[in-house]
C-alpha cells in the first residue's frame, strides 16, 4: 500500500531541487527542500515533539488543489496499461497547480534521501552561472575527484562528455555531472572540458560517493570576548547536533554568529534540534497537514544567555527560515541581512506503484507568532544588503558577544 509522511519546503522545478542538494551542496542554484524524514527514518532524526495546536491558532492556509488519491489512481492505471507511472503522476501534478509538487523515480528519490544523510554521488564540484552566461566552478570539495585533478574555483565548464554546456540550466548540468540516467552512477566516468585563463583542456573524472560538512565553526576575534561563527550550509542529518555541540563548546563570554545565508533547507527535524541549542523548550513552529494543525517544540536546556545574531539573505529558505523565525519571534536573536526567500510549504510524499514517489503540497508552516512564511519570507531586524557579516559582527559586539 502507498504510504506517506510529512516534508516541509519547496521542491523547485521538478528534479532540480533534489539535484542541487545532491551536487556538493550547491544549494543556491535551485530550490532545495526542507523536509521531515519519512516514517522509516524515525531512528535517524524524526521530530518527536508534535502535537495538536489549540483552536486559537492562526487559520489554516489553503493547500494546493491536488488530491493524493487521484495521483495514486492515475499511477495505478498507468502501471496496469504498461505505461510510465512517473509520466502519469507528473501529468496530474502539472494540472493541479501545485507549484512545488514533484515526482521522482525510485533512483532519484534514493539519491535525494542519501543527500539528506549528507552524502552524494559526484565529482566534488559546485557550479554557478556567471554574469557572462558561462558555467563556472564555484567550489571544489577537498579530497574529491575534481580536487585531485587540480580543478580550481573559477574554471569554466564548457563541455560534459563532449556535449556543450552552453545555456543548459545549471540543475541540468548538475544532473549530468552526477550521472543521472546511468545504471550505476558511482564508479562511472565523466569527461569535463574546461577553460582557465584562455587555456583549454579535458579531465576525465570518476564519480564517487562523497560526504559534505553541513556545519563549519570558526572563531572571530580574540579573548576575552571572541565571536563563534557557526555556518550551516544545509540541515542534513546531524546538522542540528553539530550546532548544539558548537554552542556548548563555545568559550565563556563568546557570542554566536549563526550564518544561515544560502541555506536552502534540509530536514526540519534538524532545524528544531538547532533551535533547541538556543531555547529552553517552547514553540518553534506550527504547521498544518490537510487542515490538522500541529506544532514543533524545542527541547529544554538550551543556552539562553549568550548573545546571538543570525545572518540571512535571499537564499535562506524553508527549514532555515523556520529556525530564523523561531529565534526572531522568541526574542532569542537579532537577525541581520536581507529578506529571506519565502518557502514555507509542507509536502507529503506518497509511494506510487513501481517505486516512484510523488510529493504534494498539503499545507504551510508558521512562526511562533503565527506569521506565514510562504511567499513572504522573513524581514531581518536590521536589513543590510552590503557587508552584512561586518554589520552583524558589530551588532553582536554591541550585545556584549564579540570583540
C-alpha positions in Angstrom: 0.0 0.0 0.0 1.3 3.5 -0.7 2.5 5.3 2.4 3.1 8.9 3.3 5.0 11.1 5.7 5.3 14.9 6.0 8.0 17.1 4.5 8.4 20.8 4.7 9.6 23.1 2.0 10.0 23.5 -1.8 10.8 21.1 -4.5 11.9 23.6 -7.1 11.4 22.8 -10.7 10.7 19.1 -10.6 14.1 17.4 -10.0 16.2 20.5 -9.9 15.8 21.0 -6.2 17.0 17.5 -5.2 19.8 17.5 -7.8 21.1 20.8 -6.4 21.3 19.5 -2.8 22.9 16.3 -4.0 25.5 18.2 -6.0 28.1 19.1 -3.4 25.6 21.4 -1.5 25.5 23.9 -4.4 22.3 25.0 -2.8 22.0 28.4 -4.4 21.4 27.1 -7.9 17.9 25.8 -7.3 15.4 25.5 -4.5 16.4 22.6 -2.2 13.9 21.2 0.2 13.2 21.5 3.9 11.9 18.1 5.0 10.7 15.9 7.8 12.2 12.5 7.4 10.0 9.6 6.3 8.5 7.3 8.9 11.1 4.6 8.1 13.8 7.0 9.2 12.3 7.6 12.7 15.5 6.5 14.3 17.5 9.0 12.4 16.1 12.4 13.3 12.3 12.3 13.2 10.8 15.2 15.1 9.2 13.5 18.2 7.5 16.5 19.8 4.5 17.1 17.6 1.0 17.6 18.9 -2.2 19.4 18.1 -2.4 23.1 18.5 -5.2 24.8 20.3 -8.1 26.1 18.3 -6.9 29.7 18.8 -4.1 29.1 16.3 -3.9 31.0 13.1 -6.2 29.9 10.3 -5.1 27.1 8.1 -3.5 28.2 4.8 -5.0 26.8 1.6 -3.1 23.9 0.2 -2.5 23.3 -3.5 -5.6 21.7 -5.1 -4.1 18.2 -5.7 -5.6 15.0 -4.5 -3.4 12.2 -3.3 -6.0 9.5 -4.3 -6.2 11.0 -7.8 -2.5 10.8 -8.4 -2.2 7.3 -6.9 -5.2 6.2 -9.1 -3.6 7.6 -12.2 -0.3 5.8 -11.4 -2.1 2.5 -10.8 -3.9 2.8 -14.1 -0.7 3.6 -16.0 1.0 0.6 -14.5 -1.9 -1.7 -15.5 -1.7 -0.3 -19.0 2.1 -0.8 -19.2 2.7 3.0 -19.4 5.1 5.2 -17.4 3.9 5.6 -13.8 6.1 8.7 -13.4 4.8 10.4 -16.5 1.2 9.8 -15.5 1.9 11.2 -12.0 3.7 14.2 -13.4 0.7 15.0 -15.6 -1.6 15.1 -12.6 0.8 17.3 -10.6 1.1 19.6 -13.6 -2.6 20.0 -13.9 -3.0 20.5 -10.2 -1.4 23.9 -9.9 0.8 22.6 -7.1 3.9 24.9 -7.6 6.2 22.7 -5.5 4.7 19.3 -6.3 7.2 16.8 -7.8 7.5 13.2 -8.9 10.7 11.2 -8.5 11.6 7.7 -9.8 13.0 5.3 -7.3 16.6 6.0 -8.0 16.2 9.8 -7.9 14.4 9.6 -4.6 17.0 7.3 -3.2 19.7 9.8 -4.2 17.7 12.6 -2.6 17.4 10.8 0.7 21.1 10.0 0.6 21.8 13.7 0.2 19.8 14.4 3.3 22.1 12.0 5.0 24.9 14.3 4.0 26.3 12.2 1.1 26.0 12.4 -2.7 27.4 10.8 -5.8 29.5 13.2 -7.9 32.9 14.6 -8.6 33.1 17.2 -5.9 32.2 20.4 -7.8 29.7 23.1 -7.2 28.8 25.4 -10.1 27.2 28.8 -10.8 26.1 30.8 -13.8 28.4 33.8 -14.3 27.3 37.3 -15.4 28.5 36.4 -18.9 26.4 33.3 -19.1 29.2 30.8 -18.6 29.1 27.9 -16.1 31.9 28.3 -13.6 33.2 26.2 -10.8 32.2 27.9 -7.6 33.5 25.3 -5.1 35.8 22.3 -5.1 35.4 19.8 -2.4 38.7 19.0 -0.7 39.9 15.4 -1.4 37.3 14.8 -4.1 38.0 13.7 -7.7 37.9 17.3 -9.0 40.3 18.5 -6.3 42.7 15.6 -7.0 42.6 16.5 -10.7 43.7 20.1 -10.0 40.4 21.8 -10.9 40.0 25.2 -9.3 37.3 27.7 -8.4 36.7 30.0 -11.3 37.5 27.4 -14.0 34.9 27.5 -16.8 33.0 24.3 -17.6 32.5 24.1 -21.4 31.6 20.5 -22.2 30.5 17.3 -20.5 31.3 14.1 -22.3 31.8 16.1 -25.4 28.5 17.9 -25.3 28.5 21.7 -25.0 27.2 23.0 -21.7 26.0 26.2 -23.4 22.9 27.6 -21.9 21.8 24.5 -20.2 20.2 25.1 -16.8 22.7 24.7 -14.0 20.4 22.0 -12.5 20.7 20.0 -15.8 24.4 20.4 -15.7 24.3 19.0 -12.2 22.3 16.0 -13.3 24.9 15.2 -16.0 27.8 15.6 -13.6 26.0 13.2 -11.2 25.4 10.7 -13.9 21.6 10.8 -13.9 20.3 8.2 -16.3 23.2 5.9 -15.9 22.6 2.5 -14.5 25.3 2.9 -11.7 26.5 6.4 -11.3 29.0 5.6 -8.6 32.2 4.4 -10.3 31.2 5.7 -13.8 33.3 8.3 -15.6 32.6 11.8 -17.0 34.8 13.9 -19.2 34.9 17.6 -18.4 36.0 20.2 -21.0 37.5 23.2 -19.0 39.0 26.6 -19.6 41.3 28.6 -17.4 42.7 31.9 -18.4 42.4 31.0 -22.1 43.9 27.5 -21.7 41.5 24.7 -22.7 41.9 21.1 -21.6 39.9 18.0 -20.6 39.8 15.9 -17.4 38.1 12.5 -17.1 36.9 12.0 -13.5 35.4 9.0 -11.8 32.2 9.7 -9.9 32.3 8.6 -6.3 30.3 8.7 -3.1 31.2 11.9 -1.2 30.2 13.4 2.1 29.6 17.0 3.0 30.3 19.1 6.0 27.0 20.9 6.6 28.2 22.8 9.7 31.5 24.6 10.0 32.7 26.5 13.1 35.4 29.2 13.4 36.3 31.8 15.9 36.4 35.5 15.0 38.4 37.9 17.2 40.3 37.1 20.3 39.7 36.5 24.0 38.3 37.7 26.3 35.2 38.2 24.0 35.6 36.2 20.9 32.8 35.5 18.4 32.0 31.9 17.4 30.7 31.8 13.8 28.6 28.8 13.0 27.9 28.4 9.3 25.1 26.0 8.4 25.1 25.1 4.7 22.2 22.7 4.9 20.1 20.9 7.5 21.3 17.4 6.6 21.2 14.6 9.3 23.3 15.5 12.2 23.5 19.2 11.5 21.3 20.1 14.4 23.5 18.2 16.9 26.6 19.9 15.3 25.1 23.3 16.0 24.2 22.3 19.6 27.7 21.0 20.2 29.3 24.2 18.8 27.2 26.3 21.1 28.1 24.1 24.1 31.8 24.2 23.3 31.9 28.0 22.7 34.2 29.8 25.2 32.6 31.6 28.2 31.6 35.1 27.1 31.6 34.3 23.4 28.7 35.5 21.3 27.3 33.3 18.5 27.0 34.5 14.9 24.7 31.9 13.2 25.2 32.2 9.4 22.2 30.8 7.5 22.9 32.6 4.2 22.4 30.5 1.1 20.9 27.7 3.3 18.1 26.3 1.2 16.8 23.9 3.9 17.0 20.3 4.7 15.4 18.2 7.5 13.1 20.3 9.7 13.9 17.8 12.5 17.5 19.1 12.4 16.4 22.8 12.4 14.4 22.0 15.5 17.4 20.5 17.2 19.4 23.6 16.2 16.7 25.8 17.7 16.9 23.8 20.9 20.5 24.9 21.3 19.3 28.4 22.0 15.9 27.9 23.6 14.8 26.4 26.9 11.9 24.5 25.4 8.8 26.1 23.9 7.3 26.6 20.5 9.4 26.5 17.3 6.7 26.5 14.6 3.2 25.4 13.9 2.1 23.7 10.7 -1.0 22.1 9.1 -1.4 18.9 7.2 -4.8 18.8 5.3 -6.4 21.0 7.9 -5.0 19.4 11.1 -2.8 21.8 13.0 0.3 20.6 14.8 3.4 22.1 16.4 7.1 21.6 16.8 8.7 22.2 20.2 12.3 22.8 21.3 13.9 20.5 23.8 14.5 22.2 27.2 18.0 23.1 28.4 19.4 25.3 25.6 21.7 28.2 26.1 19.5 31.2 26.7 22.3 33.6 27.9 24.7 34.0 25.0 24.0 36.9 22.6 23.1 35.6 19.2 22.9 37.2 15.8 21.5 35.3 12.8 22.8 36.2 9.3 20.2 35.6 6.5 19.8 36.5 2.8 17.6 35.7 -0.2 19.0 32.2 -0.3 17.8 31.4 3.2 14.9 29.1 2.7 12.5 26.6 4.2 13.9 24.9 7.3 16.4 27.7 7.7 13.5 30.2 7.7 11.7 28.1 10.3 14.8 28.4 12.6 15.2 32.1 11.8 11.5 32.8 12.5 11.6 30.9 15.8 14.7 32.7 17.2 13.3 36.1 16.0 9.8 35.6 17.4 11.0 34.2 20.7 13.3 37.3 21.1 16.4 35.0 21.2 18.4 36.5 18.4 18.8 39.7 16.4 18.5 38.9 12.6 20.7 40.8 10.1 20.9 40.7 6.3 18.4 40.8 3.5 14.8 39.3 3.4 14.7 35.5 3.2 13.3 33.6 0.2 9.8 32.7 1.5 9.3 28.9 1.3 7.1 27.6 4.0 5.1 24.8 2.3 4.5 21.3 3.6 4.9 18.4 1.2 3.6 14.8 1.8 5.4 12.1 -0.1 3.3 9.2 -1.4 4.8 6.0 -2.7 3.4 5.0 -6.1 3.4 1.7 -7.9 6.9 0.7 -9.2 8.7 2.7 -6.5 8.2 6.2 -7.8 7.3 8.9 -5.2 5.0 11.9 -5.6 5.4 14.9 -3.2 2.3 17.1 -3.0 1.8 20.3 -1.1 -0.7 19.8 1.7 -0.2 22.9 3.9 2.2 25.6 5.3 4.1 26.3 8.5 4.1 29.4 10.6 6.4 31.0 13.1 5.6 31.1 16.8 4.0 34.5 16.4 1.7 33.0 13.7 3.5 34.5 10.6 3.0 32.7 7.4 6.5 32.5 5.7 5.4 31.1 2.3 5.6 33.7 -0.4 6.5 36.4 2.1 9.8 35.4 3.7 11.2 36.9 6.9 12.4 40.5 7.1 15.5 40.8 9.3 15.6 43.2 12.3 18.4 45.0 10.5 18.2 45.0 6.7 21.7 45.1 5.3 22.5 44.3 1.7 26.2 45.0 1.7 28.9 44.0 4.2 26.3 42.1 6.1 28.7 40.0 8.1 30.6 43.1 9.2 27.4 44.7 10.4 26.3 41.5 12.1 29.7 41.4 14.0 29.2 45.0 15.1 25.7 44.2 16.3 26.9 41.2 18.2 29.7 43.2 19.8 27.1 45.8 20.9 25.2 42.9 22.6 28.3 42.0 24.5 29.2 39.0 22.5 32.3 39.9 20.4 35.5 41.9 20.3 
